[in-house]
């Protein structure tokens, strides 16, 4: 339209993120507009920092592309991102990995390093180890309901790029005598990251431990505001006024998190949440995983949201290393008859991805994996945890357990279990230029970058932060991923959206 116009010509630019694609340029050519773009550039956006210890590529379809469509583009971007990271923070001397995608990324990194011999950088390495983990090595963790504060916010309201939208009625300022005439209708949008002191303190706690922290904080803040009555001299008043902005920020932060906690509590104290959690925990601790579950049947009969059903059935399948054909067929039939036959494609996708599959070998390896890796802990201390299993009130995320055991005593101690999990495990060493090898000071922590290929949950991030803070841990963790996920967004990304026919 611009070309046909009489007006003075404008210049057009096009930017491809994260890189130029031939298909796209071909299509623009067919439309006859490729020539109109004076500049065709690409902006290679690989890893986006979300927090002090968290990077994400925000590629929501990475898992589906790798496991269903055999499209490894996102792995190429992951390798590119890691090369950029090494250019900035030094070569990572040790690379460990588990899974097919992890192997691919490591191979690409080694090849990229060979192809650009000039990439030998003389920067002192920040990271000691890189651990590449495939999401399909641990399919179980995202399916379970996260029980940390941040995890529950994500499960219930969904955190999008560190922002959450919440129902506004809890956040309406209460004015005297108005009786809530005009409640706000716009959802309340809050940013969540560790720049906010209170959030940094409670985000990774088990939800049951959040209430006591909030009430303690409330007492401290009201005591600080009381101080103003005791300020007599000009100096004291001046000091009080200088602290005021910080105190007011703390007060509004406390008000927000108290409201969020109330919203979450309404849900976590409901009967349905409790029933759902009970079934999940039975599966994870190995109870009745091999037969049709009554609760799941009831939920299907009452037409609960389909994603909830799929999460539970997949969880049961993973905890039983696949379901007996008879049980699997029963579930499939029930789901298709209740929710519609178009979901047969979704069930097929879940089967391809290994989430919902028939038991092939007749042997269930999960109990062995669970015992060896101590994935289920009966006595969990949610208030003052001593083990990562607090993030799911009993279940320790398998992925994080692998990271923990890699740090000490090393993976040799669990060779047998590693063989039961899908994909190869490997170790690569990258030569450091002389003079850059680390001489470790006594008491200095190692730094490990854990890269989740296919997505990571907030509960896993909380568990890794817990390991970083352990007194005798000796390892600090930085987390990178293709996408921040939860069970719902993950299953959604695997569902087939069928367009209704126009006739």
N, C-alpha and C positions, 0 to 999 in steps of 0.2 A: 504494500500500500504506500509505503514511504517513497519507493522508487517512482511510483506513478505520479506522486504529488508534485505540485508546481513549486512548493515552498523550498527554501534553501536546504540542501542535503545535510542530514545528521550522520555522525560516525557511529557505527555499531561495533560493539565488542562482545565476545562470548568467552566465558570462563568455564572450563570443565573441572568438576571436583569428583573424585580425587585425581583422575587423569583423562586425557583425550581418548575418545573411543572412535574407532573407524566406522562402526555401525552408525553412530550418531551423525558423523560428518557425511556419511553416504546418504543418510535420510535427508539431511539439510540440502544436499546437492540435488536429490530428486525433487525436492520442493522448489528448487531454483533460487535458494536464498544464500547458499554457502558463500558466494562471491560478495554479498553485501557486508559480511563481517570483515572489517579491516584487520582486527586483531583476533587471533584464535589462540588463547592461552590455556594453560592448565594450572590448577592450584592443588598441589599434592598435600592434602590434609590427611596425615596418617594417624598419629596418636594425639588425642585432645586431653590436656590435663583437667581433671575434674576436681581434684583435691590434692593436698600435699603428698599423698602416697598412692594416687589412683589415676590411671590413664585409660582412656577408652577410644576405640575407633568408631563407635556408634554405627556399626554396620549391622542392621537388625536382621538381615537375611543370611548372615554368614553361616550359621549352623545348617540351615536348609540347603544353601548352595553347596556346601561341602559334602553333606551326607545324603542328600536326595538327588541333587542335580549334577554331582561330580564336577562342580565348577570351582576351581581353586583360586579364583581371582582374589578373594579376600585374604587368602594365605600369602599371596604375593605382596599385598599391601602390608600385611603384618610383618613380613620379612623386611620390606622397605622401611617401615616404621622403626624396626629394631636397628637397622643399619644407621638411620638418622640419629637414633638414641646413642649408638656407640660413637658416632662422629662427635657428638656433644659431650658425652660423659666417659669416653674411653672404652677400649675393647673389653668385652666381658670374658675373662679367662676360661670359665667352665660353663658348658651348656649341658643340661640334663633334659630329658624329655620322655614322654610316654604317650603313645598313640600315633596313628598314621599321619594325621595333619601336623603333629609336632615334628615328626621325621621330615616331612616336606619342607616345613619352614626352616628347620636347621640346615637342610641340604641347600635351600635357596640362599640362605645367609652365607654359607661357606662358598657357594659359587659366586655370589656377588663380590665377596671379599677377594676371590681369585681374579675376577674380571677387572676390578679396579685396584691394581696393585698400589696406586697412590694413596689408598685409604688407610695405610699404616699411620695411625695418628699417635702423636706423642703426648696424649692427655693421660694423666694418672687415672686408672680405672676407679669409678665410683662403685660399680657393682662387682661382687665376687663371683656370683653364680646367676645363671638364667635357667629357670625351670619352665619348660613348655609343656602345657597340659591340654590334652584334647577334652572337650566337654563329654564326648561319649565314653571316656574312661570312667566317668562318674555321672551316670544319668539320673541317679537317685536324688542327689541333693536338691536340684531346682524343683523337683516335684513336691517335696515336703513343704509344709507351711513354715515360713521363717518366723522365729519368735523373738528376734531382737526388735528394739524400738523402731529403728530405721527400716528393718525388713518388713515389719507389720505395716508401716506407713505405705511401703511399696506394694505389699500384697493387697491392701484394701483400697488405696487411692491412686497408686501408680505414680512413681517419681519419674518425671521426664526431664532429662538433662539437668539434674539437681533442683528442679522446681516441682512443687506439688500443688495441686488445686484441691481445696477443701470446701465442704459445704459451709456457706457463710453464716448460718444462724448462730453458731457457737461463738463467732467472733464479733457479733454486733455490740458496739459500746452500749452499756446499760445506762440510760439517762433516767433520772428520777421523774416519776409521774407521767411518763409517756406510754407506758404499758405496751411497748414494742409495736408501735403503729406501723412504721415502715421498715420492715426487715430488708437487709440488702439481698439482692437476687444474684449478683455476680459472685462466682466462686472466689474464695480467698486464695490468693496465690502467694506462696512463700518460697524463699530460696533456702535450700538445706545444704550447708557445708560446714567444715570445721572452723570457718572464720568466726562463727557464733559460739562463744565459750560454752554456754549451757548445752547446746546441741552436740558439740564435740565431746562433752562429758557423758551424755546419755545415749547417743546414737547406737553404740555397740553393746549396750547392756541388754540383758534379757528383760522383756517388758515387765515382768513381775518385780524387777528391782528399780523401775523408773519412779514409781510413786514416792518412795521414801526420799529419793534424791530431790524431787521437786518440792516436797514439803520442807526439807532442810533448807533448800535455797530460799523458799518463801520467808522462813524465819530470819535468815541472814539479811535479806533485802529489807524487810520491814524494820529490823533493828538498825540498819544503816540509815534509813529515812528518819528514825526516831532521834538520831544523833543531832538533828537540826535544833531540837529544843535545848540541847546542852551547849550549843555554840554561843559563847558570850562575847569573846573579844573579836575585833575586826579580823585578826589573823585566822581564827577558827572558822568564822563565817566564810571568809575567802576560800579556805581549804574545802569547806563543805560544798560551796558553789562550784569549785573546780571539779569535784567528783560527780556533780549532779548528772551531766550528760551520760556518763558511764552507768550510773545507777538507774537512770530512766530506761536506757537501752536494755539493761539486765531485767528490769521490771516488765517491759513489754515482751521480751523474749520468754520470760517465765509465764506470762499470761498466755502467749501463743501455745507453748508446749503443754501447759495444763489443759487447754482446750483440745489440743490434738489427742492427748492421753485419754481425755474423757470420751472423745469420739471412738477411739480404738477400744476402750474398755467396754463400751456398749456392745461391741461386736464380740470381743473375746469372752465376755461372760454369757453370751447367748448359748442356748442348748445346742443349736446346730453346729456352732464352732467347736464346742467341746466334743460332740459325737464324731465330727470329721477328724479332729486331732487324735481322738482315741483310736480310730481305725488306722490312721497313718502310723501311729506309734506301735500298734500291734504288728503291722506289716514289717516295720523297720527292726523290731526286736524278734521277728521270725515266727509270730503266732498266726496260724491258719492262713498261710499265704497260698496254699495249693487248692483251695476250694472257693466256690462262688460265695461272695461276701453279702450277708443280708442287708447291711446298711447301704451298700452300693445299689443293690436291687431296689430297695425302698426309694432311694434318691431318684433312680430312673423312673420309677412308677409315679413319683410326685413331680416329675419333669423339672428337677433342679437344673441350674445352668450346665450346659453340656461340658464346658471346659472343666468344671469341678469334677464331673464324672470321669472325664478322660484322665485327669491328673491322678485320681485314685486308682483307676484300673491300670494305668501305666506304672504307678508306684508298686502295685501288687505284682505286676509282671516282672519288674526289675528286681524286686526283693525275692523272687522265686526263680530267677534266671529263666524267665519265660513261663507261660501258663500251659497247663495241659490242654490239648486241642479241644476237648469237650467244654472246659471252662471258658476258653477263649471264644469259641463259637457261640456259647450262651450269651456272653457279654455283647458280642458283636450284634447278634440278632436283636437283643433287647434295645440296644442303642439305635439301631437302624429303624426298628419299628416305632420307637417313641419319637426320635428327633428327625427322622426323614432319611430316605435312601441316598440323598446326595452326599451324606457324610461317609459313604463307603470309600471315597477318595482320601478323606482325612485319615480314616483307619488304616488305609493302605500306606499312607505316608508315615504314620507312627510305627507301622511294622517295619518299613524300610529303614527307619532311623534307629531301629533296635529298641524302641520304647515299649512296644506292645507286640510280643512275638510268641509263637508256639515254642514249647520246651523241646529242644532238638535232642540233646544227648541223654535226656531222662535224668541227668544229675543236676542237683541244685548246688552251685558253688557258693552261693551267697553266705550261708552260715559259716563256711570256712573263712571267707574274706572278712566277715563281721567279727569273728573271734580273733583272728590273727591281727587285724588292724585296730581292734578295740573300738568298733564303730558304735556300739551301744553301751551306755553307762547307766546303771540303775540308780545310783545315788548322785544326783546332780545338785550342786549348790548354785542356785540361780542368783542369789544375792552377792556372794563373793566366790566367783567361779575359780576352780583350779584346773579346769580342762576345757578344751574347745567345744565339748558336747553341749555346753550351756546354750549355744545359739539356737539349738533345736530342742531344748529341754530333754536331752537324753541321747540324741543322735549326733555323733561327731562327723562332720562332712568328710567323705572319703578323700576328696581332692586335697583338703587342707591337711589331713592325716599323712598323705603321701609327702607333702612339703615338709611336714614336721619330722617325719622319719628320715627324709633325705638329709636334713640338717644334722641329725644324730639319731641312731648310729650309722646312717647311710642305707642305701637301697639293697646292699648285699644281704642284709638281714631279712629281707622280705621277698627274695627272688621268686619263691613258689607262688605267692599271691600275685605278684606282678604279671606272671605268666597267665593267670586266670583272667586278668583284665584285658580288654581288647587293645590290639595294636602293639608295636614293638616298644621296648624301652632302651634308651641309649645314652651314651655320654660322649661329648666331644670336648677337646681342649683347643683353645685359640692361643697361639703363641703371642706373648707380649714382647715388645721391644725391650732390650736390656735396660735395666735401670728403672723400669716401671713396675717390676714385681713388688707386691705389697710386703712390707715387713710389719707384721701385726703387733701393735702395742698390747701389753697385757690388759685384758678387760675391754678391748675394742671389739665392737660387734661386726659380724660379717653382714653384707647387704645382699639379699637375694631378690631378683626380679621374677615374680611369678606371672606368666602370661597364659591366660585362659583362652584357648581357641574355641569359639562357639558360645561364649557368654559366661558371666559369673553373677552370683547373687550377692545381695548385701550381707546375708548371714555369713557367707564364705569370707567376705572382706573383713567382717567383724572378727571372725575366728583368726584370720591372719594377723590382724592388728593386736589381738589378744596375745598371740605368740610373740610378736615384736616387743610387747611390754613386759613379758615374763622376765623376772630377775635373772634367772640362770639360763635364759634362752640362748643368748649369744648370737642371735640372728635377727636382723631387721628386715621386714618385707615391704617391697613396693609392688603394687598390683597393676597389671595391664590386662586389657581384655578387648575382644571384638565388640562386645555390647554388654551393658548391665541388664540382666534379665530377672524375671521371677517365673514361677511355674505357669502363670496365666499367659504372660506375653510370649513365653517360649512355645507353649502348645499352640497359641494363636498363630505364630509365625509358620507353623507346620500345617495349619488347616487350609484346605482348598476352598477358596471363595468362588462359588459358582454364580455366574450371572444368570438371572432368570431369562428364559427365552422371550423375545419381544412379542410373540404371538399368543 
